[in-house]
Amino acid sequence: MNAVQRFIRSRVLLLTASILIVAMCLSVLVQGQSQAALSRTVDQNSRGLYDVLVQAKAKDNGGLMQPDIATGQGGISFEQLDSIRKLSGTSVAAPISLVSRVTQNLESPRLDATDYLGFNAGLAGTSGDPTATDPSKWPAAESVLNDTPKKYRLTASAVSSDGHSDQTLFKTTAEGSLGKAKLVEEQVDGGKNVRIQGPEGETGIKFPTPAGGSEHNLFNLSVSLPMAPQVTESVVAVDPVSERALLGTAGDFLSPLEKAPPADARNAGAIGRHFESLFTNGISMDELKEGPDFLGVKLKYWAPLMTQYQQAKRDGQLTDDSQAIPLIVRSGTALDLKYSVKIEEIDDSGNVTKDVGTVTRSLDKDYLPFVSKSPFALAWPGSKDLSQLMGDTGSFSQGLYNPATWTTNFAAAPTYKDGETAANGAVDKSATPGDWVTVNRLPDKAANGEAVDQTQREPVDERSYRQNLETGKKLATPLAMVYGTFDAANVKEAAGDVNRLPLGGYDPAPFTLTKDASGKDVNTELKPSLSATGLVSQSAGAITDYYGLAAARGYDANANVIDAVRVRAKVPGSWKQAQPEVEKLANEIRDMGLQATVVAGSAREDASIAVPGYSKDDAGKESPLGTVQQSWVRQDAADAVSGSLTATNLTLLFLTLCGAALLTGASTVSYIRKRRSEAGTLRAMGWTQRKIRSWVLAEFGVGAALLAVVGIVLSLISWSTATAVVSASVLVLYAGAALVAAQQLRHRDVVDQEPQHDERLIAVDSPLTFANRQLSTNKFNTISLAVAVGVFAAAVGGLVALLIDIPRAAGASALSGLAAASIALPSIILGVSGVAVGLLLTMVTGRFELQAKRQYLGTLRAMGWNPDMLGQVRFFENAMVGTVALPLGVVGALGIGLLLAPYAALWAAIAGLVAVLCWIPIATKVVQ
């Protein structure tokens, strides 16, 4: 027979080679699918809204970039911006700058109790709104108050929260009597007059100045409440055209800003007089509701503009240099500020006779910076809003009537110190505390000039983590001109998730408290501070253009005020395809003397930040907050993730196939000893030892040729150098096993009869001693099987270590988690396949002596041994082999773990131990 026929006849060689070939095909296929999934995941999630971030200067962040890119320090000129836009590789260059910090006094809070008097003759002709209810359909009068005044105690309080703890800003009490109003008809010159008057004996309720008193109107009794704390917002400047190009359809909210007047047509006085003239010349009801047209934009929020203009003019704040600043304001707020009023009915002695209830209102999604109307208008329990009987008055309500206070002092980005680096590459940070900022102050004087008692409220100190920057010069009071609104949540969604890049100021980057000061695990999203200088900041309160920035900072000529430019390269495709052109564009920008950071291929990463000195007690002792997390940007995350997980994939493939090849070799070495009798016959026929080895090696050559063909085909299909290297390694291991096996063909005389009266002979008196004798008699096969089991256990340990180590190897970015998840299932399949192939090959090795084992088990059965004793023989034989294999498997698994995945080496050793322990009962079932 030729070598091929002998190879086929030798079923064990054919079986082991077939197992190895199938393992190669399946492993390469699974690894290829895993690599394809990895590449697809990385490509789809590694290119954000822009490719290059341009700044005048930037600190070395170690590859982890914080989200605050609009720092207020500027440094980039408009000439440099124009040069960037003229580069051939630039598609979009969108500048952004932090403009100012703006403080707003909220409209005086009030408590409204329904005290509706019904339709009366005095209302005839007061409303020309066609949406007003017909007088004949007005409901009957109703009130939550009694005809006879009752005495009440009102306790007003305001509480702010950072999401972790609450802080009471003030708690003020006022008492007085309130009752149901009545209509009084009086005779006056020219006819009769109808007025509203409180009941006899009503004293009203008056909180300390600057709060007003209480008054009756057509629908309610209104009690003026203590002033709410000031709210501070930030404003950013963008170029609306390029910003829309950057955001796509998500930036359509900026379209009204494109129609803002040029810089020389923004005089606040001229614009205010223009709106006053509209009312002098007449304006339709529809125009009032939709907003008067101003250069092609319907100014829905014209009423706050008018009232703030008139207030500023009365106070003498406006000058000839005052400019109107067009704004797109944020819808809603993340500031957690609650205003509550507790209402109690009391007797003349001040004792509570009835708890009427507590009403609360928060700054929430309905709040609009610069324009919100009555953010703290609270309703008495049981009250109704009947003002709609007069028609839709919401479109021309006054809103915030005091102009905001703009300052050129504003808060820059926080500064951080680097701490320890975790196993997955994440770097711990520590926030640097700044000064204490005092909030919750009352004004020195009320609107009527009356002095304010400052003792009624305790100021509150908040820790600042943002450095105060002063830029520009003292400016003439600007006038806010609201063109529209934007939703910060929608902007955040447009920025993406895994590949989110900071837009700069108006996209929120929240903080989550993960560990409190005691180290206890928590999960609380933190809220911004009243001063807007704390660690946590919300989306900017408003967005303006660069003419607005010049007006806010008092510039009268171009200055280097651009904080950052977000540049998108004019190249399609994934980050990898775009990388050469992006790098070229970045180098061209660097040649201008600017800092250009390539962010294509970046991903968000949660940074853990320790926050010291967050609060202090009455004695001034400072306490930390704990540890917070915020999404930062990991530069070159795609390269790092792709490289590390590709290496893990290839190592899994190599370990799976080379482990299978080693097991195949062990099986082959053990099996070839069965060919010694044939080698002896050929030797007696005159064959030389060399010819005999060549004769056997020819059979192995057939298997090696099959492996070579399969390896070449797989390498061509996958077109991967790694596949070719792994296939070559498998072939080398198989060939090495063949050479070792051929060396075992030296013929030795077989002793047919055991020596008598040998003291070394082990007496057989139990299944354990019989198993020990059999293994001692066949030492080579025992050692071969033990080595095979040890190699199997070591391979299992290495595979488990690699699988456990995937999340660490992937890194800490969001892309890392996504990419690791994409290869998790293929990697598990690859690892399980390797374990299954190894287990199968150890079973093949164990079956080489199957016929001989069945013979002596049959002899033992004939001698009267029962099935339990025979089962014990099989178990003790495998247990002893496992005992020999155990050190090799555990030490081998530990070594492979230390080499490939040090952080999971202990798990590798445990997996090796478990593999050996599992092999023992499985192998026991093979021989029945």
Secondary structure, 3 states (H helix, E strand, C coil): CCHHHHHHHCHHHHHHHHHHHHHHHHHHHHHHHHHHHHHHHHHHCCCCCCCEEEECCCCCCCCEECCCCCCCCCCECHHHHHHHHHCCCEEEEEEEEEEEEEEECCCCCEEEEEEECCCCHHHCCCCCCCCCCCHHHCCCCEECCCCCCEEEEEEEEEEEECCCCEEEEEEEEEEEEECCCEEEEEEECCEEEEEEECCCCCCCCCCCCCCCCEEECCCEEEEECCCCCCEEEEEEEECHHHHHHHHHHHHHHHHHHHCCCCHHHCEHHHHHHHHHHHHHHCCCHHHHHHCCEECCEECCCHHHHHHHHHHHHHCCCCCCCCEEEEEEEECCCCCEEEEEEEEEEECCCCCEEEEEEEEEEECCCCCCCCCCCCCCEEECCCCCCCHHHHCCCHHHCCCCCCCCEEECEEEEEECEEEEEECCCCCEEEEECCCCEEEECCCCCECCCCCECCHHHCCCEEEECCEEEEECCCCCCCCEEEEEEEECHHHHHHHCCCCCCCCCCCCCCCCEEEEEECCCCEEEEECCCCCCCCCCCCCCCCEEECHHHHHHHHCCCCCCCCECEEEEEECCCCCHHHHHHHHHHHHHHHHCCCCEEEECCCCEEEEEEEEECCCEECCCCCEECCEEEEEEEEECCHHHHHHHHHHHHHHHHHHHHHHHHHHHHHHHHHHHHHHHHHHHHHHHHCCCCHHHHHHHHHHHHHHHHHHHHHHHHHHHHHHCCHHHHHHHHHHHHHHHHHHHHHHHCCCCCCCCCCCCCCCCCCCCCCCHHHHHHHHHHHCHHHHHHHHHHHHHHHHHHHHHHHHHHHHHHHHCCEHHHHHHHHHHHHHHHHHHHHHHHHHHHHHHHHHCCCHHHHHHHHHHHHHCCCCHHHHHHHHHHHHHHHHHHHHHHHHHHHHHHHHHHCHHHHHHHHHHHHHHHHHHHHHHHCCCC
